[in-house]
Amino acid sequence: MRIAMIGTGYVGLVSGVCFSDFGHDVICVDKAAPKIEMLQAGTVPIYEPGLDVLMAKNVAAGRLSFTTDLAAAVDGADAVFIAVGTPTRRGDGHADLTYVMAAAEEIAQALTGYTVVVTKSTVPVGTNRQVREAVARANPEAEFDVASNPEFLREGAAIDDFMRPDRVVVGVESDRAAEVMANIYRPLYLRDFPILTTDLESAEMIKYAANAFLAAKITFINEIAGLCERVGADVKEVSRGIGLDGRIGNKFLHAGPGYGGSCFPKDTAALARIGQEHAFPMQITETVMRVNDEIKKRMIEKIREACGDSFNGKTIAVLGVTFKPNTDDMREAPSLTIVPALIGGGAKVRVVDPQGRTEGEELLPGVIWEDDPYTAAQGADAVVLLTEWNEFRALNLDQLADSMTTPRMVDLRNIYSEQAAQKAGFELYAGVGR
């Protein structure tokens, strides 16, 4: 199959590379010439484990290429995927479809022969019908169908998610479009991965419903963690106890400083807005959003208490600022709420993150970047574990404590235990929900 992938952001680049590894001929398109030049030179502009190797393999095989010429990429394509950004629109919380609709109109002008125009971007219910109208309006002679094919990629594990998915969701309106999509995903079908073919609206809703549910699950256990602290329970034991129930499962039940990233904040806001527009308020989702914001603020108070109720004049080492490990993504990361509060309170903040510095230098002005946790902790009054990178899971706690002025640890990911911290010489250990 010949595929054009419009957009080389996180979703577009990962999807394009993986489709080429299926054996398809893929051309990835982006208007940003510097990004395309970087990709043509073999450099991956995002951090995703294994993506650079897979990209190089398929470029060498002649199945993967990059261009700024959308018309040339679309010409003769069996399917054109729209994988552009849908950021939260300023003011109303809705997904901004400006880039999606612009791509649809430009694709329309370049269509030659029957093509399936596939929306890979996360879009509100009804968007694919708007895409169909936009294409038909821009090119009344075009022979095409539209399809919805939402992505379910976890940053840091995207390649595995694409190659071994829990399911693939495809929304179509015609048998012809269904056949094209089936041929694209045939390598997964042959390995018995579930391919769910449904209508357009259901496919669009599945994406939002899945992310809202996971956000609710994270927020639920974070709220339980707060109650555990009041009643003397241990949220890690509570999580394990309820996670062993097959109806609940143990994923997304790890207490922490709240969810962030490119999907959950944006998609919960969009789902809440969709409910408002259809006079059906999504009350659970709206509450999840509010509670998640409150959890981040609660983490600030937890750190403040560990610092003697004041940040003023304190030196604090923060380990990890990306929203999760194995990514360089800082979007809506808890650190963007927590770290400025420390600085605003008068603290000197040193930061260590294996991949977060490039984005973090702009988003977290006023911090001091260090190369390793031990340098960051030298002479510090507290160390805060904010992102659970593997590099922070096996620290020499004795060395860390010995280097600090006042050895205090605020472990917002519950990586260590109070017993281990105290044995290493920490005078204070504060976890979440313990």
N, C-alpha and C positions, 0 to 999 in steps of 0.2 A: 504494500500500500504506500501511496505517496501522501505525506502529511506535512502541513505547514503549521507551525506553532507561533502564534502571535503573542509576543511578550517573553522576555528572558529573565523575568524575576524568579523568585524561588520556585513557584509552581510550574511556570513555563519551562524553565531550564531543566529541572528534574524530570518532568514529564517527557520533554523532547528527547533527552538523553536515554531515558528508559525505553521509550517507543523505538528508538533506533536500535537498541539492544535486542528488541523483539525481532529485528530483521527488517523493519520498515525504513523507507527513505524519508528522512526528516530534515526540514529546513526551519531553523529557528530565526524569527524576525524580531528586530527591535529598532525603534527610531533613534536610540542613543548610540551614535556612531562610536564613541570611545568604548562602550561596553562590547559592541560587536567586534571591534578591533582586538580587544582583550581576549575575547573568546576565540577568535580566529588564530590568535597567537598561542592558544592552548592554556590560557589562564582563566580559572574559575573565579568570578567576582563575588561569590558567596562562600561561606564555610559550611560544607555538608560532607561528612565522612564518606570517602569512597567515590565522590562524584567526579573528581578530577581524573581518576584512573579510568572510570567507565566512559567518560567523555572522550578521552584520548584514544581509547580502544575503538570507538565507533567512528570517530573522525578518520582514523587510519584505515578503517574498513571501507570508507567512502559512503557510509550511510547517514552521516550527520554533518551538517554545514550551517553557517551563520551568515546572515545578510541584513542590510537595512532596506532592501528592495522588496516590499510587500507584494507588489503586483507579480513579480517574477516567481516568488515563492508560492503564491496562490494559484497561478496559472497551471492547470492540469492536476491540481491536488484532488485526491479522493475525499479528504477531510481537512478542514481548517479549524484549528482549535484557538479560541480566544482565551488567553491566560494573562490578561492585564489586571492592574490593581483596581480594587473596589474599596477605597478607604472610606471611613466613616465621614459622612458629609457634615461639615461644620454647621452647628446650629440646631439640627433636628435629629441627629443620630442615625439617619438612613444611610444605606450604602450608596456611595457616589458612583453612578453608572456612566459618567462622562466618557471614560476611556473605553468602556465596553461598546457604547453606541458609536463612538468615533471609529473603532476598529471594524464594527459591522458594516458601516457605510463604505469604508475604504475597501474591505473585502469584496463587497457587492460589485464595485467597479472593476475588479480584477477576475471575477469568476468566468471560467470557460468550461462548459460542459457541466454535468451533474456533480454537485459537491454537497457534502454534509458540513454545515457550519455548527461547530460544537462549542458550547460555553463551558469552559473549565473553571473560570473564575467563580467565586462564591457570589451569587446574586439573589436578590429577593424573588419571591414567587411571582411569576408573571413576566419575568425579564426575557425569557427565551421567546415568548410571543412578541415582545417588543423588538427583539433582534430580527425575528422573521419579517415583521412589518417594515423595519428600517432597511433590510436588504432588498425586499420587494419594491419599496418606494425608490431606492437609489438605482435599482436595475430591474425594471419590470420584466425583462426578457430572461432573467437568470433562472436556471433550473437547479433547485436546491431544496434541502430540508434542513431543519434545525434539530439539534439534540442537546440535552443537558447531561453533563458528565462531571459532577462535582468531585473534587479531590479530597482525600482523607490522609494527607501526609503529615507525619509528625517530624518536626525539625529535629535533626540529629539521627533520625532513623528512616528518612524518606525513601531511600532506595529499596530497603527491605519492605517497606509498606507498599511501594509500587509493585514490586516483583512478587510479593507474597501477601496480597491484601486480604483483609477480613471479608471484603466484598467489593465489587465494582458496581456502581449505580449508573444506569443509562436511561435517560428519559427521551422517548421518541414518539413520533406521530405516524410514521409510515413503516411498512415492512422493508422498504428499500433502505431507509436510514438505519433500521435495526440490523440489516445484513452487513452494511458497511461497518458499523460499530462492532458487530460480532467478529468480523474479519480482523479488525484492529486488535481486539483483545483475545483473539484465538489462542495465543500461547498460554494465557492464563486459564482459559476454558479447558484446554487439553490437560491441564494439571489439576482440574477439579476445583478451582477457586470459584466461589459463587459470583455469578453475573446476574444482577437484578435488573430486568428491563421493565420499565414502567412508563407512566405518562410524564409530561414535562413538569407539571406542578408538583407531583409527588417527589420527583427527583430533586427539585429545588428545595422542597420542604425537608427532605431527609437530611440534607447537609446542615441546615440550621438547627433542626431538632436534635441531631447527634451532638453538635457542639454545645448547645444550651444544656443538654442533659449532663454532659461531662463537666461543664462549668458548675452546674448545680451540685454534682457529686463532690467536687473539690471543695466548694464552699460549705457544704454540709459538714464534712469532716473537720474543716477549719473552725466552724462554729462549735462543733462538739469538743474540739480541743480547748476552746476557751472555757467551756463548762467543766471539762476535766480538771483544769487548773484550779477551779473554785472548789470542787468536791474532793480532790485528792486522787483522781483516777489517772491512768496513763493512757494517752490517746493511741500509742503504738499497740498496746494490748487490745484496746477497744477496736481499732482498725482491723487487727488480725481476727478478732472474734467475730465481727460482722462480715468481714471479707470472705471468711470460710463458708458463709451461706451462699449456695450456688445461685440463688436469686439475686444476690447483690454483687458478688465477685470482689476481688482484692485490688483491682486497678483503680487508680485515681483516688485512693483513700489514704494518701500520705499528707499529713498536716504540714502546713508551711505558711509562708507570708502572703498567700493569695495568688491567683492565677494572673498571667500576663500573656504576652506574645502577640502574634499577628492575627490570630483567629478568634479566640474566645471573647476578648473584649469587644472586638468589632462585630462579631456575629450575634452575640447576645443583645447588643445595642440595636442591631438591624432587626432582629426578631421582635424585640419589644416595639419597635417602630411599626413593623408590619401589623402587629396586633392592634396598635392604636389606630392605624389607618382603616382597619376593617372592623372597628368598634368591638374588638374582642381583646381586652387588655391581657397581656401575658404576665399575670401577677407573680408567678413563681420566678420567672426570668428577671423581672424588674427587681424583685427582692434579692436575688442572687447578685445582681450588679451592685446594689447598694451595700450589701453585707461584705462583698469582696473589697470594696473601697474602705470599709470600716476595719477590716482585718489588717490591711496595710498600715493604717493609722495605729492599730493596737500594737503592731510590731515596733513602731517607733517608741511607744511608751515602755515596752518591754526593755528596749535598749537603754532608754533614759533611766529606768529604775536600776539597771545593772551598773550605770555610770554614776550612781549616787544622786539621782534625780536631776542631773544637769549635764549638758554636753559642753558647757562653756569651759574652754581651756583643756579639754580632754583630747587625747590622740586615740583614734579608733581605726583599726585595721578591718577592712571589709573584704571578705573572700568571695568573689563571684558577683557579677553585676548583670550578666545576660539573664533573660527570663527563664532559661533552663540550660542544662549542660549540653555540650556537643553542638552548639550553634553560636553564631556571632550576633544573633538577633537581640536587639534591645527594646523592641517595640512593647510598650505598656509593661515593661519589667517592673517588679516591685522596687527594685533599686532606684528607679526614677522618682519614686515617692519618698523612700526611706533616706537615701544618701543626702538629698538636698535639705531634709529636715535636720540631719546631723550637722551639716555645715551651717545652716541657718541658726542653729542653737549655739554656735561658737566652737564646734569641734574641728580639729585637724584630721582629715580623713585620707587614709592611704588605701589604695585599691589594688587588688590582684585579680586578673581574670585571663584565662588562657587564650580567649578569642575576642573579648569584648572591648579591647582598647581602641580599635579603629573608630567604632561608632561612639564609644563611651567618652572619648576626649571631647567630642562636641556636645554630647548630651549631659555630661556631668562636669561642668566647669568648676574649678576650685579644688578638685581632688588631686592627690599625688599618686601617680602610677608606679607600682613596684613590680619587679620581675618574679618574686617568690614570696610565700607567706611569712617566712622567717624574717626577711628584711622588713616587710610591712609591719610586723608585730614588734620590732625592736623598739623598746621604750614606750610601747602603747599602753593605754589604760583599759582597753577592751578589744577583743577580736570578735567579729560578727561573721558567722557562716551564712551566706545569703543564697548561693547557688551551689548545688551538690555535684560539682565537677569531680571526676575520679581523682584528680590531683589533690583534692582536699579530704579524701576519705581515709587516707592512711598517713596523716600528719604525725610527726614526732611531737607529741603533746608536751613531753618534758622539756624539749628544746624550745618549744613555743612559749611555754609558761615562764621559763628561766629568762627569756629575753625581754619580757614585759615589765613595765613599772608596777602595774597592778594587774596580775593575771586573772582576767575575767573573760568568760566565753559566753556569747549569746548565739546559740545554735538553732537557727531558724529552720533547719532541715532535719533536725534530730539525727544527725550522723553519728554523734558520740553519745555516751551515757554520762550521767553525773558522777558515777563511781570512777570511771576512767579519767575524767577531767580532774577530779579531786586528787586521785592518786598521782597524777602528773604534776600537781602543785597549783592548780587553779583554785583560787579562793572563792570563786563564784561560777556556777554553771546555770544557765537558763535555757531550757529547751522550749518547745511549743506543745502545750497540752500535757505537760508532765510535772 
